[in-house]
Amino acid sequence: MHRLIAIGLLAAACAAAPSAAQTQGSRTQGLQTREFPSSIGPLALTTVAQGLVHPWSLAFLPDGRMLVTERPGRMRIVDRNGALSRALAGVPRVHTGGQAGLLDVRLDGNYASNHVIYFCYTTNGSGAAAVARARLVEDPTPQLDEVKVIFTQRGPGGAANLGCRIVQAHNGNLFVTLGDHFRPRDEAQNLANHIGKIVRIRPDGEVPSDNPFVDRAGARPEIWAYGVRNPQGLAFDPTTGRLWENEHGPRGGDEVNIIEKGRNYGWPVIGYGIDYDGTRIHASTHKPGMEQPLWYWVPSIAPSGMAFCGGELFNRWNGSIFVGALKAQLLVRLERQGDRIVKEERLLAGLGERIRDVRMGPDGALWLLTDNAAGRILRLAPLNRR
């Protein structure tokens, strides 16, 4: 895969912090709105809901309401006017602390008829990830019913670098990202466990018969791809159907990849970062049989949720990929030519908040979660078209 270094490619107007006039607070229909510059003109960033504690994932229900997870172990429904429901009953016991907790949530492709959701969370102090499925019922009150754990991560523990993003293919199969748990990072190359892997399972947790390592002795049959570090962004390209992923490097070397069946993405053997103490991690940046990233960041931005742009509202950006940044506290737009990333634009500079999740909403706007103890749901749209 072609490699591009994401340094020095930003237009100055896009990278510049917003001026005081551009970020002046205003009131729109009772909601606080700030303006930020972009290559297509000013953007309006509106606070839709607040008071969430480290929100991690957002999913839109068919009626436009939102299902939101909070890392301490709560799941809530958020009305279109921003009102938060009580924490839903039925969420299993979640181990919290550090990066651990209740993480991603995803609606089943047939949610309108079956009300099934999937969610990823940590089950114990070792940071083991579990995926559960449940039915969301709202009579007499919103709660989870028929909760069943369909996958549990196997391998050495560590309550950091957890991954835990979920996407569902058109055929119903689920892809789940699983991090390297920080200290046992070499296990990302070991097919005998789920550390530093992307797995593929059926909606009931069974293993698809065409997974790449089903017939390999000693390998976990759920593995789809391996050699990843801390993948927190995962999305299908709606045009090609290819699976895109982003992941944290250590100090430098955050990556964007297209995930292919059975491929090895190199962590920790190859990469573009260094360890947190400044020492060398990787043998080199390239090795035969290991994939190169399509894009990488030095220094790190700590990428998280990602979404493909489509629809009329952002039509000049259609086909771009939006990536939330935790450390850099901004939103990145990656411009593509086919399967190549050719440049990036940094948006919302000056926001001053970690962006954990990014979703394209049913209204065509971008919806963001900010990861802090007073987390918010934000809606982003062009100022003159919101």
N, C-alpha and C positions, 0 to 999 in steps of 0.2 A: 504494500500500500504506500502511496505517496506520502511523504512526511513534510509538514510545514511548521515552521517555528512561529508561535504566536507572540512575537515581540516586534514592536516597531511598525506594525501594520495598521495602526489606528489613525484615522483622520483626526486632526487636532480638535476640530469642532465637536466630534463625537466623544472624544476622551475627556474633554474639559469638564471640570466640575461646574454645576449650574450656578448662575449668578444669584444674588439675593432676590432680584426681581423674578427670576424664573422659578425660584423655590418658595416664593411667598405663599403662605397658606391662604386658602379661600374656602368658602362654604358653598357646596353644591347639593341641593336637595337635602340639607342637614348633614351632609357627610364632608369630612375634611379632604380637600384636594390640593395636591402640589403639582407644579409644572416642571418638566425636565426636557432638555434639548435632545434631539435625535437627528439622524440624516433625513428623515421624512417630515421634519417639523416638530413643534412642541408636542409632548405627550402629557396626558393628564393621569396622575396616579391618585386614586381615590381609596380612602380607608372605608371598607365595607363592614368589617367586624373587628373587634379587639377584645382583649381580656383572655386570650388563649395562652396556655402555659407550654412553651416550646412546641408549637404545632409542627407536625412532621409531614402530613400528607393530606391532600384534598381530592375529593371525587364528587362529580356532579350527579345528583339524582335526576330522574327524568323530568321532574316538575321544576327544575332550576334551583332547588335547595342544594346544600352542600353537606357532604359527610366529611368530617375532619377528625384526624387523630391528634392527640396530645401525647408527647413522649412519656409523661408520668403514668400513663395507662388509661386515659380516658378517650372515649369516642363520642362526638357530639354531632347533632344536626344543626346547621346554621340556615336560618331563613334568608330569603332574598333581601330582606331589610336589615340583615346583620344580627338578628336576635339569636342567641345561643340556647340550645336545649340543655336540659340536665344531662349529665353523663349517662350514656346508655347502659342499662343493665345487661348482663350476659357476657361482657368482655372477660376472658379468662385472666387469671392472675398473671401479671406482667412483672418481670424483674426489672428494676430501674436502677439508675446510678451511672454517672458518666455519660457515655453515648447510648447506653442501653435503654430499652423501653418499648412502647407501642409505636411502630414505625409506619410502614406503607399500608395503604388500603386501596382496593381496586374493585369496581363493580364487575360482575359477570356480564359477558356480552349479551345474555338473555335476561338481564336484570328486570326489565319491564314485566316479564311473565313469571320469573322464578324468585325474584328478590334476594338472590345470592350475592354475597360479597366475599372477598378474600382479604386477609390482612397478615402482616408479618410483625413479629414481636420477639423479644428475648425472654427465655424461659427460666434462666438461672444465672448465678454469678459468673459462670464461665462464658457468658455471652452467646450461648447457642441460640440460633434463630429457629423459630417455628413458623410455619404457615398454616393458618386455619381458614376454614370456610364456615359460613353461617348464613342464616336468613335474617334480613332486617324486617321486623314486623313493627307496626305502629298502633295496634289495637290491643289493649286500651292505651298503652303508652309506648313510645319508641324503645325497642330493645333488640338484642340479638337472641336468636333461637336456633336450635339444632347446630350448635357450635361443634365443630370437629377438626382436630389437628390432622392435616393431611401430609405434612412433611416436617421432619426435624433434622437440623444440621448435625452431622457427625464429624468429630475431629477435635484436636486440642483447642482449649479455650483461651479467652481474652476478651474483655468487655470494651474493646475499641475496634475501629475499622470493621463495622458490622455489615455494610451494604444494606440489603433488605428491601430493594425495589422489586415490584411485581408488574409484569405486563401479560396480557393474554392475546394469543394469536387468533386468527379467524376460525381455526379449527377447534378452539377451546383450550388448547394446551397453554400452560402457564410457564413463564420464564421468571426466575428469581435470582437476584444477585446476592452473593454471599462473600463477605470480606475476609481478609487474611488474619484478623484478630490481633494484628500488630506484632506481637512477639514471635509467634510461630510462622513467620512469613514464608519460610522455605517450603512449608506445606502446600503453598499455592501450586507447586509443581508435582505434588503427590496425588495421583488419581485414586488413592485408597481412602480419601476423605473429601469433605465438602469445603475445606478451607481455601479461600481465594478462587472460588468457582462461580460459574453461572449454571444453574440447573434447569432442567425442563421436565415438568410433570403434567399429568392429566388433571382435570378439575377435581377428581376424587383422590389424587395423590399417587395413583399408579404410574408406572414408568412406561412411556411410549416405546414400542418395540423397535423403532428406528433411531433411538438415541445412539450416539456414536460409540459409546463404550459398554453397551449392553452385554456384549459377548467377550469382553476382555477380562481375563481372570485377575482378581484383586482390585478392580476398578469399581467405583460407585456408579451404578447404572443411571442415576439421575443426571450425571454431569453432561452438559452440552458444550461448554468451553471452560478453559482454565488459565491460570497464570494472571489473575487480576488481583488488585490490591484492596481497594475500598470503593466499589462501584455504587454510586448513589444516584445516577441518572440512567434511565432506560426507556426507550421509546421506539416504536415502529415508524419507519418512513411511510406515510400514507400513500405515496405514489408507487414506490418499488416494493414495499413490504419487507425491506431489509431492517434488521434489528441494530439500532445504534445504542452505544453505551458511553458514559463518562465515568472516570474514576479519579480518586485522589492519589497523587504521588506523595512522597515524603516532603523534603524541601526541594520543590521543583519536580517537574515530571508528571503533573496532572495530564490525563489523556482523554481523547475521544477516539473511539474505535467502532468499526462495524463488526458485529459478533457473528462468526460463522461456525457451523457445526464442526466440533472436534478440534478447533484451532487453539493454539497455545499463544497467549498474549504476553508472555515473557517475564512477568514479575516473579521473583526479584532478580532474575538473572540479567535481564537487560532493562534499560530505562534511562531517563534523562534528569534524575534528581540525585540528591545526596541525603545521607542520614541527618537526623536532627542535631547530632553533635558535630556535624561537618565532615564526618568520615565517608568513605566511598562504600556504596552498596553493590553496584552492578559490575559485572565483569566487563561489559561494554554496552554500547547502545544498539548493536545489531547482533543477531545470531541466526544461522540457518534454522528453519523450522519454527521460528518465533515471529509473530506479527509485529509490524511497525504501526504506531498510531497514525491516524489521519491528521491529528493536530495535538500539540502539547503546549503546556504553559510553564515557563521558567521566568520569574518565580511563580509559585503556586497561587491559584485563586480559590482552591477548595471547591470544586464544582459539585452541584447537587442536582435537584430536579431538572428535567429537560423536556421540551415540547417542540414539535414541528409547527411552523406557522402556516396557516391556511385560512381562506375566507376573504370576505370583502373588506372588512375593517382595516386590516393590515395588508391590503393586496399588493403593495409595492415591496413587501418583505416575504411574500409567499415562497415557501420552500426553505426559508432560513430555519435555523435551529436556535431556540432560546435556552440558555443554561443559567441557572441560579448560582451565585457565588457566595460561599459562607465567609471565608477569610477576607476576600476582596470587597464584600458587602455591596454587590452590584449585580446587574443583569447583563449577560453577554449575548449578543446576537452573532451567530456564525453564518456567514454567507457561503453558499455552495455553488459549485458547478458539477452537477451529477453527484458522484460519490467523493468529490474533492471539496475540501474546505479551502477557500481562497483568501478570506480575510475575516476579521472580527470587528465588531463595534461594541463599545462598552457603554451601557445605559444606566441611568439612575445613580451616577456618581454623586456622592454627597448624601445619599439616603441614610447611610450610617447604620444599616441593619443587615444581618445575615439572611440571605434568601434561601430557604430550604426547599420549597417546592414551586414548580412552574406548570401551569395547565392552560391549554386553550379552552375557554369557556364556550357554552352553547350560544352565547351572544356574540362570539367572534373576538372578544377581548382576551387579554392575557390576565390570568389570575395568579397571584403570588402569595406564599406564606412566609412570614418573617419569624426566624427562630430565636426567640428570647423569652424571658419570663413574663413579658407582656406582649405576646405575639399578636400579629395582625393578619387579616385577610385583605389583600390589596387588589384593585382592578386597574389595569393599565390599558389605555386606548389613546388614539390620536386626539389631540385637544379639540380639533374642529369637526370630529366625526363621532364623538362619544355618545 
